[in-house]
Amino acid sequence: MVGVGELLDGPQERQVLVTSTVDRSARGFTLVELMIGLAMIAILMLLALPSYNEFMGNSRIRNTADSLVNGLRQAQVEAVRRNRSIEFILDPANGWRLFDPTDNATLHTEPFSDANGQIVVDPNPPGTTKLTYTGLGQYVPGANPSDATPVMTSIRITHASLASPHDLRVTADPAWGAGVRVCDKRFATTDPVGCPAGVP
């Protein structure tokens, strides 16, 4: 009987061994391995999706609060720069604008970045939509001089579709002892991040 070594001897045998080794290592994934990998990726995505949605929702709350703080500070700066009263007017559904009642002119308009309406903006007292800074940059308490409407003292920002959103407040009335800033009611009033006592 003829052995394998006798049939393929020398260079031919080495060529067969090299070819068979290359074929084994370059064969790739089987369909079963690919399906298992895809299933694992899908499960991981399903586990991560709720956390991602909550993170994005709370980021939108923070962005809206920062936009409101920037608008209030800009109104104060414009009042000092123009040496006249400037109004900060809030449209809870769309955004805010700065208004010069002396010239009856809108100075700046800023829409909220959340376009699908999931961010809820609640001014306090309820139903108020504006506040005024004098030419010295001082907050006008009580009523707005241009139309005698009540002034906003704070604004609550939350998310409509999150189960447990991290609500934030924007304080505007210096009577809160904080001036214009973002605060979080989840923290104690003594915490630098917490809201002053009495902020709704």
C-alpha positions, 0 to 999 in steps of 0.5 A, spaced: 500 500 500 502 507 498 503 512 504 501 519 504 508 521 504 510 517 498 504 520 494 506 527 496 513 528 497 517 534 498 514 541 495 508 538 494 506 536 501 508 542 504 504 546 499 498 542 501 499 543 508 500 551 507 493 551 503 489 547 508 492 552 514 490 558 510 483 556 508 481 554 515 483 561 518 480 565 512 473 562 512 470 567 516 463 567 521 458 562 520 451 564 520 449 562 527 455 566 529 453 572 526 446 571 528 448 570 536 452 577 535 446 581 532 442 578 538 447 580 543 447 587 540 440 588 540 439 586 547 444 591 549 441 596 545 434 595 549 437 595 556 441 602 554 435 605 551 431 607 557 437 610 560 439 614 554 432 617 553 432 619 560 439 622 559 437 626 553 430 629 556 434 631 562 439 634 558 434 638 554 431 641 561 438 643 563 439 647 556 432 650 556 434 653 563 440 655 561 437 659 555 432 662 560 438 664 565 442 667 559 435 671 556 434 674 563 441 676 564 441 679 557 435 683 559 438 686 565 445 688 561 440 691 555 437 695 560 443 698 563 446 699 556 440 703 553 439 706 560 431 704 560 426 699 562 427 692 558 422 687 558 423 679 558 417 676 555 416 668 556 412 664 551 412 658 555 410 654 548 416 657 544 421 661 547 423 668 550 424 675 547 427 681 549 422 687 548 423 695 549 417 698 551 420 705 550 421 704 542 415 698 542 421 694 539 423 687 539 431 686 541 432 679 541 428 673 540 430 666 542 426 659 541 427 653 545 431 648 542 426 642 543 422 642 537 417 637 539 414 640 545 416 635 550 419 641 555 414 644 559 415 651 562 411 653 568 412 661 570 411 663 577 406 666 579 401 662 574 399 665 568 405 671 568 409 672 562 414 677 563 418 681 568 422 688 567 429 691 569 430 698 570 435 702 566 439 701 572 439 693 571 434 692 577 428 687 577 422 691 578 417 687 583 410 687 583 407 689 577 410 691 570 410 698 569 408 698 561 401 694 563 401 693 570 401 685 569 404 681 575 411 680 574 414 673 574 419 671 580 421 664 578 420 659 572 419 651 573 422 647 567 420 639 566 419 634 561 412 631 559 414 624 557 419 622 562 417 618 568 422 622 573 425 628 570 430 632 574 426 638 574 429 645 574 427 652 577 430 659 574 429 664 579 429 671 577 426 675 583 432 678 588 427 677 594 429 669 593 436 671 595 439 668 589 438 673 583 438 670 576 440 662 577 438 655 575 437 651 582 434 644 583 429 642 588 432 635 589 437 638 593 437 642 600 436 649 601 443 650 604 446 646 598 449 651 592 445 647 587 439 647 591 433 652 591 432 658 596 427 657 601 420 658 598 421 657 591 415 653 588 
